[in-house]
């Protein structure tokens, strides 16, 4: 396993955010799905990993990230895991941890991976909120003119006005020519399996992933429900921990 710091130097004893890879595929496409508005990116990447039977080849690691160790099928799920589908030469970044205050570092690491592996492009999956419940529109953003024409052929609209924050915003500010973004409208604050399915549908058209849409909504719904339960438990634990600290401070 090779471990690198953001500047490409070998890992030292300092607690830095690092990239750990046990495989280094050439010229992959990198798909990023981070918890944002509604966990849609996380739900979509979870489905992709299952559908493509992608295997974990590494992680982005820092002890500064929230220490969430999710358990799935008796295995630990990393806060920021890197999964690889050899068949489609796709790397999927699957994120469970809250990335607040680490957006720039995560973006730097994604770009570092892209440079190390000479990635073809970075595809980001995002959601935008909309109070209009009548439709669930999809949008794209890219600075590549040839891709604009291709994406419009999928029946999705260009994202012309709006704010893109977090890891995706940082990626676009640092290297817009390398990054394309697919957006879907959602109407819930926590998770939306139908919105995640919309993003998968766009990816399927673009990358020809051979997605079987019959079980898609069911699988995404099941993961959404388990994710909600995990988040609720985490929030309860955090509240209990904070209350414990308050009680101790008061009594002390």
N, C-alpha and C positions, 0 to 999 in steps of 0.2 A: 504494500500500500504506500502511495506517495502522498505526502501532506505538504501543502503550500500556504504561505501567508498571502495577503492581498497583493504584495509587491513581487510575488513570484519567488521569494527566498524560502529556503527550507524552514519548517516550523522550529521555533525556539521554545524556551521554557516560559515565555510570556503568554499570558492568556489573551490570545487574539482570535478573531474569527478566521477559521481556516476551511480549506477545501480538502476533503479526503476522498480519493478515488482509487478503486481497485482495478478499474478498467479505463482505458482511454480511447473510446471509439472515434473514428475519423469522420469529419464533415457531417455531424448529426444536426438535426433540428432540435432546438431546446424549447420546451413548452413550460411556461411558468404559470402556476395557479396559486395565488396567495390569499389568505383570509382578508377579504375586503368588505364590500357592501354585501352582506348576506352569505358568506362562505361559499359562493357559487364556484369560484375557482378551485377550492379544495374539493368540493363534491365532484366537479368535472374531472380533475386529475386523478382522484381515487377511482372513478369509473374507468378511465383510460388505462391505469395501471392493471386493473383486473382484466379488462377486455383484451389488452395487448399482451397479457401475461408478462409484463415487464418485471425484470429482476433488479434488486437494489445493487447499485455499483458504487455508492458513496453517499456523502452527506456534506452539508455546510454546517460547521460546528462552532459553537461558542458557549462558554459557561455564562455569558451575559444574557443569553436567550432564556425565556421562561422555561423552566424545567418540567415540561409536560412529557411523560412517558406513557403514551397510549398503548393499550394491549389489544391486538387484533389476531384472532386465530392462534392464541398462545404465543404471539411474537410481539416484541417491542417495536412500535412505530416511531421513527425518529421525528423530532420537531421539524427538521428540514431535510428530507430525504431526496436522493437522486436515483431515479429508476431508468432502466434502459430496455428498449425494445429493439433487438437486433434486426428483426424482420423489416421494420420500418425505419430503422436508424434514427430513432427518436429518444431524446432524454427528457424525462418528465420530472419537474421539481414539485414535490408534494410537501405542503406546509401545513402544520397543525399549530405551531407556536404563534403567539402574538408578536409581530415584528415591529411594533411601535418603537421608535428611537433607533432602529437598526436598518431602516430602509436603504440608506446610502451604502452601508456595508454589504447588505445582501445584493444590491444592484452591482456593486464593484465585483463581488464574487461571481455573479452570473456572467458578467462580461469577461472576467478572467477565465472562466471555464470555456466560454465561446472562443476566446483567443487560443487557449491551450489546445483545443480540439478542432480549431478551424471550422467552427459551426457555420452552417449555411445561413441560419437566421434564428431569431428569438421570437417566439409567439407568446403573447401574454393574454390570459383570459381574465376578463373583468366584468363587473356588473355596475349598472347605474340605476338609481332609484327613479321611479316615476309614479305619480299619484293616479294617473289614468289607468284604470284596470281593464280597459276594453281590448288592449292588444299587448303583445310582448315583442317589441321590435328588436332587431339586431343591427349592430353597427360595426364598422371597421375603421382603423386608422393605420395608414402607412405613408411613408414619404417616397415609396417606390411606385413610379407611374405605371409600370407594367403590372404590378400587383393590384393597383386600383382597378384596372379594367377586369382583371380576373375575379376579384372580390365582388364587384358589382354584378358580374355574371351569376353569382350565387344568390342574388336577390337581397343582398344586405346593403344598407345605406352608409354613406361616409359620415364619420363623426366630425362635424364641423365646428361645433361650439361646446365648450364645457371644460371642466377641470379634471385632470388626471393626476391623482396623488399616489403616495406610497411608493412601493418598489417599482411599479410600472412607470410612474411619473419620473422617478430618478433615472431609469433606463433610457427614457425618451430624451431627457435633458443631457445625458452623457453620450449616447450613441444612437440617435434617431434612425440613421440609415440601416441599422442592423435589426430594428425592432418593428414588429407589426402587432396590433392589438385588436382582439375581437371583443365586443361589448354586447351585453344583453340587458334589457330592462327587467327589473324585478320589483316586486311590490311587498316585500317582507323584509324585516330587519335581520332575520336569522335564517339563512338557508333558503333555497328554492330549487327543488329537483327538476322542475320543468324548465327553468332558466338554464340550469346546467346541461340539460339535454339539448337545448337550443345551441349552446356553444359546441357540444360534441357533434351536432349535425353539421355545423359550419366546418369544423376541423375535418370531418369525414369527407366533405366535398373537396376540400383543399388538398388533403394528404392521402385520400383514398385508403382509409383505414379499415374498410370492410366491417363497419359497425352493424351489429344486429340490433335494430331498434325495437324489436318486440320486448326484450327484457330490460331495455334501457331505463325507462321511467321507473319500473319497479325497483331496479337495483339502486338507482339514484335516490329514490324515496327512502329506501331502507337505510342507506348511508346517511341521508339527511337526518332521519329520526335518531340514529345512534349518535351522530355528531351533536345534535341538540341536547340529548341526554348527557353526553360527556361535558358539554359546555356548562349546562346547568349545575352539574355536580361540582365542576371546577369553581363556578361562581359561589356556590354554597360553602365550599371549602375555604375559598379566599375570604369570604365574609366571616366565617367562624374563626379563621386565623387572625383577622384584624380585630375581631371582638375580644379574642384571647389577649392580644397585645394591649388593647385598651384596658381590659380588666386588670392585667398585671401592672400596667403603669399607674392605674388609679390606686391599687392596693399598695404599691411600692412608694 
